[in-house]
Structure formats: C-alpha cells, structure tokens
C-alpha cells in the first residue's frame, strides 16, 4: 500500500524516517532541513517550505576558484538552458554551484513519488559530473587549498 502524507503530516521527522527506512543515510538535521547521502555519496539537502508547500532538493558543489566570475555566470546560464529538471545558481561567494529542484506537496505527498524525484535528482547530479564537467569546472573532492569536499553541505548549514 502506498504511503501518502497529508500536507500537515509532511514533517522533517516523517521524511527523515522514510529516507532511513529506504536504506539511505540521513545526516545533519535542523528544524527545516536535513541531508541525505545518495547511493553515490553525494550530499543532498532536503528543505521543507511549509508556507508554500514545497520540498526543495539541493546539492552544493565547489567551483574552480581560478575561473573568473564571468566564466562562472556563463556556466550557470549554459546549465540552466541545456539541462532539464533542475535550477542552477551561484552561491553567495560565487565559488559554489547550487543545483536545486522543487517538488510541491500541496494536497499531500506520495512517498514513492518523493523517492522517485530524489533518485532522479541524484542521477541528474551524477550525469552533471560525468558528462557536463569535461572542463573540470566543478571541483570533485575539493580543491588542493580547501579541505571541503565537493557536494557536501550547504554553506548556510
């Protein structure tokens, strides 16, 4: 039987429990968000926007710090134009690429649909790294002068 949550039942605790029951690792939680490790080890932050009834799936990547601001903006524009499903933006310090996707839970949320979106988002990120990062613009594993691994947590957490 499908698990379906009403709008009021969509809480951090309920979603975290479902991700754990699905065999995924939940890490670093706070009141409105939590992180989940994808099967390939990417850290995806899931945020709940109660007011607008949306879940937001987000991943943060380090960008090559030697690239100019203009090059970074062109990269984000290209990703937004060429790649389906997600939105791409620069972080506050312009050295981070933020990849995000929003899913509505107005009128309720079907657990299987949420997990499908999570897995699809995870595959999109894997494809981004494997096929769209030929110029090594996204730094995988962190840069030499920065111990922060790529795709870890939000700069805000």
Secondary structure, 3 states (H helix, E strand, C coil): CCCEECHHHCCHHHHHHHHHHCCCEEECCCCCEEEEECCCCCEEEEEEECCCCEEEEEEEEEECCCCCHHHHHHHHHHHHHHCCCCEEEECCCCCEEEEEEEEECCCCEEHHHHHHHHHHHHHHHHHHHHHCCCCCCEECCCCCCCCCCCCCCCCCC
